[in-house]
């Protein structure tokens, strides 16, 4: 949840106000809010928005841009995806989220 908020804040600050990247940042913030309030839609949106920056980078710049454009950002994206899709996170969301 904190990584989603962190990525959303920096996404808005450093997006150059590109509407597509601002939309992803707003989606990340909404997903984090949903996870904080234990909503299933928040978890689903959070997972989708965790994959969105890498997908957009591949779409606009090609597969080689994943490592060459922002390697530190890529590490945060991978960490966020790994934390959201970890079996303990999935079990927690399955049991407790409404």
N, C-alpha and C positions, 0 to 999 in steps of 0.2 A: 504494500500500500504506500509506504513512504517513497519507494523508488518510483512509483507511478506519479506521485505528486512532484517529486524532484524532476523527473523527465518532463512533466507538463510545464513546470515553471521555466526550465531552461529551454524547452521547445518554443515557448512563446517569446522568450527574450532573444533567442538566437535564430529565429526562423526567417528573419527579414520580412515578417508579416506576410509571408506567402499564405494565401487562404487555405490551401490544402494542409500545410504543416501546422497552422493554427488550429484547424479542425481536428487534427490528430492530437494535439496538445489538450484541447478541450475534452476530447474523448478519453484521454488518459486521466485527466482530473475527475471526470464523471465516473470512470471505472473505479478509481481510488475511493471516491465518495461512496459508491455502492458497496465496495468491499468493506469499508469502515462501518457501514450500517448493516452488514451481513445480508446482502441481497444477491440472489443468484445472477441477476442481470448485470450487477456490478462485476462479478467474477468473470462472466463471459465477455463483457466489454473490456475488462482489464487485459484478458488474454489476447483478444483481438487487437487492442491498441499496443500491446507489447510487441506483436509481430509487425505492426503497420510501418514503423520507421525503416526497418530493414527492407520490407517489401517495396516501399516507395523509393528507397535508395537504389535498389536493383532495377526498378522500373525506369527511373529517370537517368541513371548513370551507368547501368550495366552491372553484371556480377562482380567485376573487378573492383568496383567502388566500395565494396564492403570493408576491405582492409585498408585501402589507400586513402580514403577521404577522412575518416574519423575513427581511429582504432580504439581510443578510450571510450567513445560513445558506443561503439560496438560491444565492448566489454560490459557496459552497463545494460545494454539491450539483452545480451545473452544471460546475464545474471538475473534480470527481471523475468525473462521467459522461464529460466530454470527454477526460480523460486515459485512462480505461479503454477507451473506444471509438476512440481515435486509431489510425490504420492501423499505426503502428510498434508500439504495444502489442499490437494484435491479431496482427501478424506474429510478434512475439517469443513470444507465448503459443502460437501455432500451431506454431512450430518447436521450442521448448524444453520446453514443459510436458508432463508425462506424465499 
